[in-house]
Amino acid sequence: MRRYWPTLLMAGVLVGLGLYLYLVELPEQRTEEATTTQAKRILAFNEAEITTLTVHSQSGEVILTHAPGQAWTIAAPIQTDADQRQVQGLLHALVTGNVLRLVEAHPTSLMPFGLDRPSTVITLGAGSRQETLSIGDGGPLSSSLYILRASDETVLLTDLAPKDFLNKTLLSLRRKELLQFSQHDTEQLRLTYPTTEIVLYAQEEKPKKKWKIRYPIEAEADRTHVQTLLFRLEDLKALAIVDPGPERDKLLSSFNKPKVKITLHAAGADHVVRLFQPDPAGREAYAQTMLDGPIYKVSPSAIKDLTKDLFTLQDKRLLGIDLGDIAMLSIKTRDEQYVLIHQHNEWVLEDQPTEKIRQDVADLVVSRIVNLPAEERVLKQAGQLAPYGLVAPVAEFVATGKDGRVAGRLALGNQVGGLLYAIGHRIPGVFQVRPDLLTQIPSRLALLGQEAGAGP
């Protein structure tokens, strides 16, 4: 037993040392680290605890409030929605900002730090606690600011960036997006012009929603242009806001009929915006979302972005049938003539059904033919085709559907000014298209993989 006694004694010492480290040293270290971290923080509370925010600048005072689980709103000088990104950006900067140096406690003069007349004073409330921060001049570093913390009357040099705190006006803190909706929930879009209107509606299809024109014609819509229009509506922001009052009434009296009234139906609710351009030169543009609400000054480019004619919104792919619906496609040019048949998820040549053809080459040319869009409209209704080279076209494509009926046609004629004349099955009229397709039609040998350098 004696020979194990030194070992037991050493084990006891190690246990005692471990307990000392765990119970004394580590808690002290944690406390010291927490104290150091807290000393570096500008605010003593977290962002989630903040329920009120007051921003006082040379332009006036803005009071914002926030309830748990709710968005920030402006309570004064008017009651309206706040710009969530602006408010959260300001709060995040304050909460994550650090104190670089304690400059002076109870300073005798605030002038050296630009705090005698601070550019901005921010007061934050978190329950019963409150903190006021006065923003002064920039510090010696490029991204640093002097601030005065009211709770301990200390001037701090911080790593805050001036851009996060300067020019915080009512307009900058106010929600400037005119419409709040989700593209995913959008079901209908109505564009009302002084003399006509266009109505579009969405159909749920996988993998993407499909848009169609309901009025003034029944037709497929150009998904890309509709989505671009919706993006423009989401991004429509006010450059200035004129609230109800004499100034608004005077401005409203200068308006004529709106250039366009857009009614968007999403998630069971209508969202309306009217766009006006009282200046004939187009230097200014305005918008309204409610007849008795504010008038928003918007970029004049918004008028162009949001006024679309019927042709722009139509599906301009001329062939008139989607790729997945084609059973047979006839391809005829001055140099080539063959028919591709789609069977068992593969393309074969009608007159050589046992020959293997390059599926990548066939898929690519069919896709190019199906998706060829009109670039410009020449005639709304096709009349005399000879002047456009469409009586004896340089290339002609005929698609047959799975029901055995002709479902798509496309003919290419003369080339003028870098574009080809074309007619198609989807839209009546004569159009101009890009000429690239003429050089992208593979030969029969290329389809069979027998032509040197054959490829997509």
Secondary structure, 3 states (H helix, E strand, C coil): CHHHHHHHHHHHHHHHHHHHHHHHHHHHHHHHHHHHHHHHECCCCCHHHCCEEEEEECCEEEEEECCCCCCCEEEECCCEEECHHHHHHHHHHHHHCEEEEEEEECCCCCHHHCCCCCCEEEEEEECCEEEEEEEEEECCCCCCEEEEECCCCEEEEECCCHHHCCCCCHHHHECCECCCCCHHHEEEEEEECCCCEEEEEEECCCCCCEEEEEECCCEEECHHHHHHHHHHHHHCECCEEECCCHHHHHHHCCCCCCCEEEEEEECCEEEEEEEECCCCCCCCEEEECCCCCCEEEECCHHHHHHCCCHHHHECCECCCCCHHHEEEEEEEECCCEEEEEEECCEEEECCECCCCCCHHHHHHHHHHHHCCECCEEEECCCCCCHHHCCCCCCEEEEEEECCCCEEEEEEEEEEECCEEEEEECCCCCEEEECHHHHHCCCCHHHHCCCCCCCCC
